[in-house]
Amino acid sequence: MDKIGKKSQRSIFMKLILGFGILILLVMGITSCNFSDIQGLLSPSSPTEIPSVSPATPTPNPSATPNVPVLGSETLILWVPPQFDPLDGSTASNLFLSRLDEFSSRRPQTNIQVRVKELSGEYGLLESLRTTRIAAPIIMPDLIALPRPLMEQAFLEGLVLPLDEITEVMDEKDWFSYAQELARIGDQTAGIPFAGDVMILAYKNDTEDPPPPDWDSVLAVQKALAFPASDPQALVTLALYQSLEGDLVDPNGDLIIGEESLLEVLTYYQQAQAANVMPYWLTQFETDQQAWQSYKERQSTLAVTWSSTLLGSDSPNTTLAAVPTKDSKPFTFADGWVWCVIPSDIETEQVAVELAEYITAETYLSTWSLESGYLPTKPSGMDSWSEVSFYSTLQKLLPSAVLIPDSHLLNELGPEVRDAVVAVLKDQVEPTSALADLVEAIHGP
């Protein structure tokens, strides 16, 4: 072989060695990359590392200083919305942080990181799950706090793991029936409930008047009752409808409407509108917050709202009662939050489940729920509420609470029911005509 050929071979060989060396450096750089550096490309949130220390009781100002990693340690990533941020300084957040600390002390090899995500929007919990799974699956969370509607969607998209094969926690008897429903999608367990929320009546307790227990009492007090009449999901109306034992689906799962029961609700609205209890301006309210603001500004004296709204708001002399039903029978809709496990390797999934069980244990959850503004998901969790003025109301409401209809049904039926409600409250049509239009819109002529 001539000198030029030998030189060419040596050049190629040296380039191969150089290229291989660069490749090794790149791999080392990637594997040593901090999770938060990658995460910063996907969202503006930053991680909170939970130290491997073990405070025996919740501390007033627990530390979140990152600990020195333990050899062979694994990182467990939690995603939560802002209201469950363990560093927001509230009593509930301190309890949460201390509970995470305790878990880390039991498993020193587990390094917990908490990332705070917005509830919705471009960087919201669900959208971030979708984006991260595609763009950077290495930093997917292992455990995530989701409200029921987002859990439904995440489960259907395969973003969260069915839990029936790896935990029996939902087989325990110490759950309210609404919480058991909250945890399930179809016949599968999709999460572990930790925060409850029910529809209630807010009223001023600085008068001698008791809260109205039934529809006739509401009409008799002649005080404005606020609720989001233009809610596209029509949750208040559907709750009143179901309190009359009205069905929404038949045994085959097809949408149905009990016309007699819904007509009763619409007729009640017509009577309330005539008595100025449900004025036409309620049709301006599409959200719970709008109706609640009306109550806070004393535009209305009563309000149908959610327990989390009332408990999380500074509204003097306000307490809660059961939503008035036709015959005073306790009935309410329930919603809430669950811990969901993200598909990963078997070992990580098991540790995530262990943590979820640990932060939903009765001994902790009973105290945390009282401080958090959310309601217990377990009967045993009521122990901490015994001194609260509306304790007896919750004792009646929570066992009878029914989970809100699934998102698909609400999206299909809600707008049609909303239109009927608005037409009646604006005195545009009679309840019978509004019902006929609704049935035609759903089932066709």
PAGU-159495 format. One line per 10 residues: number of its first residue (from 1); their letters; for each residue x negated, y, z negated of C-alpha. Coordinates in nm, 3 decimals. Each point is the difference from the previous one (the first is absolute). Layout:
<vexses>
NUM) a) X Y Z | ...
</vexses>
This chain:
<vexses>
1) mdkigkksqr) 0.000 0.000 0.000 | -0.141 0.352 0.089 | -0.071 0.270 -0.259 | 0.311 0.202 0.092 | 0.221 -0.305 -0.058 | -0.162 -0.072 -0.338 | 0.038 0.363 -0.104 | 0.368 -0.004 0.099 | 0.059 -0.313 -0.208 | -0.174 0.155 -0.302
11) sifmklilgf) 0.212 0.317 0.041 | 0.324 -0.197 0.012 | -0.107 -0.203 -0.303 | -0.081 0.315 -0.201 | 0.336 0.156 0.094 | 0.180 -0.312 -0.120 | -0.183 0.014 -0.335 | 0.075 0.372 -0.035 | 0.366 -0.049 0.089 | 0.034 -0.285 -0.249
21) gilillvmgi) -0.153 0.215 -0.272 | 0.241 0.287 0.071 | 0.291 -0.244 -0.012 | -0.110 -0.123 -0.344 | -0.023 0.359 -0.126 | 0.349 0.079 0.132 | 0.149 -0.306 -0.168 | -0.171 0.089 -0.328 | 0.133 0.355 0.028 | 0.355 -0.113 0.064
31) tscnfsdiqg) 0.007 -0.252 -0.281 | -0.139 0.254 -0.245 | 0.248 0.266 0.106 | 0.215 0.134 -0.282 | 0.371 -0.085 0.029 | 0.089 0.362 -0.066 | -0.209 0.115 0.298 | 0.206 -0.216 0.236 | 0.321 0.085 -0.180 | -0.066 0.368 0.048
41) llspssptei) 0.029 -0.051 0.374 | 0.350 -0.141 -0.043 | 0.154 0.221 -0.266 | -0.081 0.290 -0.230 | 0.035 -0.212 -0.316 | -0.296 -0.094 -0.216 | -0.047 -0.305 -0.223 | 0.022 -0.010 -0.375 | -0.220 -0.272 -0.144 | 0.126 -0.166 -0.316
51) psvspatptp) -0.281 -0.069 -0.248 | -0.052 -0.347 -0.144 | 0.069 0.106 -0.357 | 0.266 -0.118 -0.237 | 0.186 0.261 -0.204 | 0.222 -0.193 -0.241 | 0.272 0.265 0.017 | 0.080 0.280 0.248 | -0.232 0.293 -0.053 | 0.103 0.367 0.032
61) npsatpnvpv) -0.262 0.067 0.267 | -0.132 -0.329 0.139 | -0.312 0.017 0.211 | -0.018 -0.077 0.369 | -0.377 0.010 0.031 | -0.118 -0.267 0.244 | -0.168 -0.292 -0.173 | -0.323 -0.165 0.102 | 0.098 -0.283 0.237 | -0.030 -0.349 -0.147
71) lgsetlilwv) -0.209 -0.245 0.199 | 0.235 -0.206 0.214 | 0.289 0.240 -0.065 | 0.295 0.041 0.232 | 0.190 0.319 0.076 | 0.377 0.003 -0.037 | 0.164 0.297 0.176 | 0.337 0.138 -0.115 | 0.209 0.250 0.197 | 0.254 0.211 -0.188
81) ppqfdpldgs) 0.207 0.312 0.075 | -0.071 0.323 -0.194 | 0.259 -0.069 -0.272 | -0.200 -0.307 -0.108 | -0.343 0.162 0.014 | -0.186 -0.131 -0.308 | -0.190 0.330 -0.029 | 0.285 0.252 0.007 | -0.031 0.056 -0.376 | 0.349 -0.111 -0.102
91) tasnlflsrl) 0.067 -0.250 -0.278 | 0.126 -0.251 0.256 | -0.316 0.035 0.209 | -0.219 -0.043 -0.308 | 0.187 -0.319 -0.086 | -0.047 -0.124 0.356 | -0.370 0.082 0.003 | -0.053 -0.169 -0.335 | 0.180 -0.310 0.123 | -0.230 -0.016 0.302
101) defssrrpqt) -0.298 0.044 -0.232 | 0.120 -0.292 -0.210 | 0.031 -0.221 0.305 | -0.353 0.091 0.110 | -0.133 -0.087 -0.345 | 0.157 -0.345 0.032 | -0.156 -0.043 0.343 | -0.332 0.191 -0.010 | -0.078 -0.118 0.351 | 0.301 0.190 0.136
111) niqvrvkels) -0.052 0.362 0.097 | 0.336 0.179 0.042 | 0.037 0.301 0.228 | 0.323 0.200 0.018 | 0.075 0.210 0.305 | 0.285 0.252 -0.003 | 0.206 0.020 0.319 | 0.291 0.219 0.096 | 0.334 -0.175 -0.003 | 0.074 0.078 0.366
121) geyglleslr) -0.141 0.176 0.303 | -0.317 -0.050 0.202 | -0.198 -0.105 -0.306 | 0.289 -0.163 -0.182 | -0.010 -0.346 -0.156 | 0.160 -0.192 0.286 | -0.168 0.190 0.284 | -0.338 -0.035 -0.172 | 0.051 -0.375 -0.027 | 0.071 -0.024 0.370
131) ttriaapiim) -0.295 0.220 0.098 | -0.250 -0.159 -0.237 | 0.084 -0.354 0.106 | -0.097 0.088 0.356 | -0.281 0.253 -0.051 | -0.176 -0.123 -0.314 | 0.142 -0.322 -0.144 | -0.299 -0.027 -0.235 | 0.150 0.281 -0.213 | 0.359 -0.123 -0.006
141) pdlialprpl) 0.145 0.016 -0.352 | 0.048 -0.318 -0.199 | 0.298 0.126 -0.199 | 0.242 0.280 0.092 | 0.295 0.169 -0.171 | 0.294 0.029 0.241 | 0.361 0.115 -0.032 | 0.259 -0.248 0.121 | 0.059 0.148 0.351 | -0.373 0.007 0.079
151) meqafleglv) -0.044 -0.349 -0.144 | 0.270 -0.129 0.235 | -0.178 0.144 0.303 | -0.348 -0.107 -0.113 | 0.118 -0.355 -0.065 | 0.169 -0.030 0.339 | -0.322 0.118 0.167 | -0.209 -0.255 -0.188 | -0.189 0.269 -0.192 | 0.079 -0.146 -0.342
161) lpldeitevm) -0.026 -0.357 -0.120 | 0.289 -0.230 -0.104 | -0.066 -0.088 -0.363 | 0.202 -0.318 -0.055 | -0.301 -0.227 0.043 | -0.237 0.189 -0.231 | 0.213 0.121 -0.294 | 0.305 -0.111 -0.194 | 0.045 0.331 -0.182 | 0.334 0.072 0.170
171) dekdwfsyaq) 0.134 -0.335 -0.122 | -0.006 0.132 -0.355 | 0.338 0.084 -0.154 | -0.107 0.338 -0.136 | 0.102 0.203 0.305 | 0.307 0.210 0.068 | 0.190 -0.139 0.298 | -0.065 0.318 0.200 | -0.375 -0.048 -0.055 | 0.017 -0.356 0.127
181) elarigdqta) 0.175 0.130 0.313 | -0.255 0.280 0.023 | -0.283 -0.254 0.020 | 0.146 -0.210 0.280 | 0.033 0.030 0.376 | 0.234 -0.271 0.115 | -0.100 -0.314 -0.188 | -0.361 0.106 -0.059 | -0.168 0.192 -0.282 | -0.170 0.305 0.146
191) gipfagdvmi) -0.110 0.182 -0.314 | 0.012 0.033 -0.378 | 0.230 0.279 -0.130 | -0.137 0.253 -0.248 | 0.216 0.316 0.024 | 0.377 0.023 0.014 | 0.226 0.280 0.121 | 0.381 0.012 -0.016 | 0.270 0.236 0.121 | 0.147 0.194 -0.292
201) laykndtedp) 0.217 0.299 -0.092 | -0.187 0.300 -0.140 | 0.196 0.228 -0.232 | -0.054 0.269 -0.261 | 0.013 -0.131 -0.354 | 0.016 0.344 -0.165 | 0.381 -0.001 0.013 | 0.257 -0.209 -0.183 | 0.133 -0.144 0.325 | -0.096 -0.365 0.056
211) pppdwdsvla) -0.112 -0.107 0.348 | 0.290 -0.106 0.226 | 0.009 -0.382 0.017 | 0.241 -0.040 0.294 | 0.129 0.176 0.310 | 0.309 0.143 -0.168 | -0.218 0.154 -0.273 | -0.226 0.159 0.264 | 0.301 0.162 0.164 | 0.135 0.114 -0.338
221) vqkalafpas) -0.316 0.180 -0.118 | 0.005 0.218 0.313 | -0.375 0.048 -0.005 | -0.210 -0.014 0.316 | -0.175 -0.334 0.047 | -0.306 0.013 0.224 | -0.125 -0.286 0.215 | -0.169 -0.018 0.342 | 0.317 -0.027 0.209 | -0.199 0.018 0.325
231) dpqalvtlal) -0.247 -0.272 -0.101 | -0.052 -0.200 0.323 | -0.001 -0.320 -0.209 | 0.321 0.098 -0.184 | -0.123 -0.171 -0.318 | 0.242 0.167 -0.242 | 0.301 -0.085 0.215 | -0.115 -0.359 0.051 | -0.054 -0.035 -0.376 | 0.357 0.112 -0.069
241) yqslegdlvd) 0.123 -0.231 0.276 | -0.185 -0.299 -0.146 | 0.125 0.086 -0.350 | 0.341 -0.092 0.143 | -0.151 -0.336 0.098 | -0.020 0.103 0.362 | -0.223 -0.225 0.211 | -0.253 0.119 0.255 | -0.088 -0.330 0.166 | 0.190 -0.321 0.060
251) pngdliigee) -0.135 -0.352 -0.074 | -0.169 0.001 0.340 | -0.185 0.321 -0.079 | 0.208 0.212 0.240 | 0.097 0.356 -0.094 | 0.354 0.041 -0.131 | 0.203 0.275 -0.166 | 0.282 -0.055 -0.247 | 0.231 0.267 0.138 | 0.226 0.015 -0.304
261) sllevltyyq) -0.290 0.059 -0.241 | -0.168 0.262 0.217 | 0.332 0.179 0.049 | 0.030 0.024 -0.380 | -0.339 0.170 -0.017 | 0.079 0.245 0.280 | 0.336 0.081 -0.160 | -0.177 0.068 -0.330 | -0.231 0.240 0.185 | 0.299 0.178 0.153
271) qaqaanvmpy) 0.158 0.044 -0.345 | -0.331 0.121 -0.146 | -0.044 0.248 0.284 | 0.350 0.139 -0.059 | -0.076 0.037 -0.372 | -0.330 0.176 0.085 | -0.189 -0.280 -0.176 | -0.168 -0.094 0.328 | -0.012 0.330 0.194 | -0.075 0.008 0.372
281) wltqfetdqq) -0.351 0.138 -0.065 | -0.107 -0.342 -0.123 | -0.024 -0.088 0.368 | -0.314 0.215 0.017 | -0.187 -0.248 -0.222 | -0.183 -0.280 0.177 | -0.236 -0.099 -0.279 | 0.017 -0.078 -0.368 | -0.235 0.289 -0.074 | 0.231 0.253 0.164
291) awqsykerqs) 0.295 -0.115 -0.208 | -0.215 -0.003 -0.314 | -0.115 0.356 0.065 | 0.365 0.102 0.021 | 0.054 -0.152 -0.343 | -0.308 0.167 -0.149 | 0.116 0.337 0.131 | 0.345 -0.065 -0.154 | 0.170 0.017 0.336 | 0.145 -0.330 -0.115
301) tlavtwsstl) 0.062 -0.132 -0.351 | -0.026 -0.373 0.076 | -0.226 -0.184 0.240 | -0.030 -0.352 0.134 | -0.374 -0.054 0.022 | -0.271 -0.255 -0.077 | -0.138 -0.070 -0.344 | -0.355 0.077 0.116 | 0.114 0.344 0.117 | 0.155 0.083 -0.336
311) lgsdspnttl) -0.276 -0.152 -0.214 | -0.271 0.164 0.208 | 0.157 0.346 -0.012 | 0.004 0.272 -0.260 | 0.372 0.067 -0.030 | 0.102 0.118 -0.349 | 0.302 -0.156 -0.172 | 0.037 -0.262 0.271 | 0.058 -0.366 -0.057 | 0.124 -0.292 0.206
321) aavptkdskp) 0.318 -0.202 0.013 | 0.144 -0.265 0.226 | 0.126 0.107 0.341 | 0.380 0.031 -0.032 | 0.182 -0.291 0.164 | 0.371 -0.039 0.068 | 0.063 -0.222 -0.304 | -0.302 0.102 -0.216 | -0.163 -0.335 0.071 | -0.382 0.032 -0.018
331) ftfadgwvwc) -0.151 -0.011 0.347 | -0.304 0.160 0.155 | -0.255 -0.034 0.275 | -0.360 -0.079 -0.093 | -0.329 0.057 0.176 | -0.359 -0.021 -0.115 | -0.366 -0.074 0.053 | -0.193 -0.325 0.033 | -0.362 -0.111 0.007 | -0.079 -0.174 0.329
341) vipsdieteq) -0.305 -0.212 0.083 | -0.180 0.053 0.331 | -0.108 -0.312 0.195 | -0.370 -0.071 -0.052 | -0.205 -0.300 -0.106 | 0.157 -0.241 -0.249 | -0.225 0.101 -0.291 | 0.066 0.373 0.039 | 0.373 -0.057 0.038 | 0.004 -0.197 -0.324
351) vavelaeyit) -0.185 0.274 -0.191 | 0.240 0.261 0.143 | 0.296 -0.207 -0.120 | -0.158 -0.034 -0.344 | -0.035 0.377 -0.020 | 0.359 0.053 0.117 | 0.123 -0.238 -0.269 | -0.215 0.176 -0.260 | 0.141 0.346 0.079 | 0.358 -0.128 0.001
361) aetylstwsl) -0.023 -0.189 -0.330 | 0.278 0.088 -0.244 | -0.234 0.120 -0.276 | -0.141 0.270 0.228 | 0.288 0.075 0.234 | 0.247 0.076 -0.281 | -0.213 0.288 -0.127 | -0.111 0.120 0.343 | 0.355 0.023 0.140 | 0.114 0.230 -0.281
371) esgylptkps) -0.283 0.243 0.076 | 0.011 -0.027 0.379 | 0.353 0.122 0.074 | 0.098 -0.339 0.145 | 0.227 -0.262 -0.151 | -0.083 -0.351 -0.124 | 0.015 -0.292 0.241 | 0.030 -0.245 -0.290 | 0.253 -0.022 -0.286 | -0.291 -0.027 -0.244
381) gmdswsevsf) -0.123 0.334 0.132 | 0.300 0.170 -0.162 | -0.159 -0.031 -0.344 | -0.193 0.325 0.041 | 0.317 0.187 0.102 | 0.203 -0.072 -0.314 | -0.040 0.355 -0.136 | 0.099 0.171 0.326 | 0.341 0.172 -0.011 | 0.130 -0.179 0.310
391) ystlqkllps) -0.126 -0.343 -0.109 | 0.353 -0.147 -0.020 | 0.073 0.125 0.353 | -0.308 -0.176 0.137 | 0.097 -0.317 -0.185 | 0.321 -0.005 0.204 | -0.138 0.126 0.328 | -0.318 -0.198 0.055 | 0.155 -0.350 -0.026 | 0.274 0.103 0.245
401) avlipdshll) -0.225 0.184 0.247 | 0.003 -0.121 0.360 | -0.291 0.049 0.238 | 0.061 0.257 0.274 | 0.085 -0.153 0.340 | -0.296 -0.084 0.222 | -0.143 0.266 0.229 | 0.134 -0.156 0.319 | 0.357 0.011 -0.127 | -0.035 0.353 -0.136
411) nelgpevrda) -0.141 0.124 0.329 | 0.282 -0.161 0.195 | 0.295 0.082 -0.226 | -0.113 0.308 -0.193 | 0.031 0.267 0.272 | 0.355 -0.110 0.088 | 0.112 0.008 -0.364 | -0.171 0.339 -0.043 | 0.196 0.142 0.294 | 0.328 -0.119 -0.152
421) vvavlkdqve) -0.086 0.154 -0.339 | -0.098 0.334 0.152 | 0.319 0.015 0.207 | 0.216 -0.062 -0.309 | -0.184 0.246 -0.227 | 0.022 0.267 0.269 | 0.373 -0.069 0.017 | -0.027 -0.069 0.371 | 0.184 -0.332 0.003 | 0.213 -0.220 -0.223
431) ptsaladlve) -0.175 -0.294 -0.169 | 0.193 -0.247 0.218 | -0.124 0.167 0.319 | -0.358 0.019 -0.131 | 0.015 -0.371 -0.082 | 0.139 -0.087 0.345 | -0.279 0.194 0.169 | -0.259 -0.175 -0.219 | 0.132 -0.349 0.074 | 0.010 0.075 0.373
441) aihgp) -0.358 0.132 -0.010 | -0.120 -0.318 -0.171 | 0.203 -0.270 0.170 | 0.117 0.172 0.316 | 0.361 0.070 0.107
</vexses>
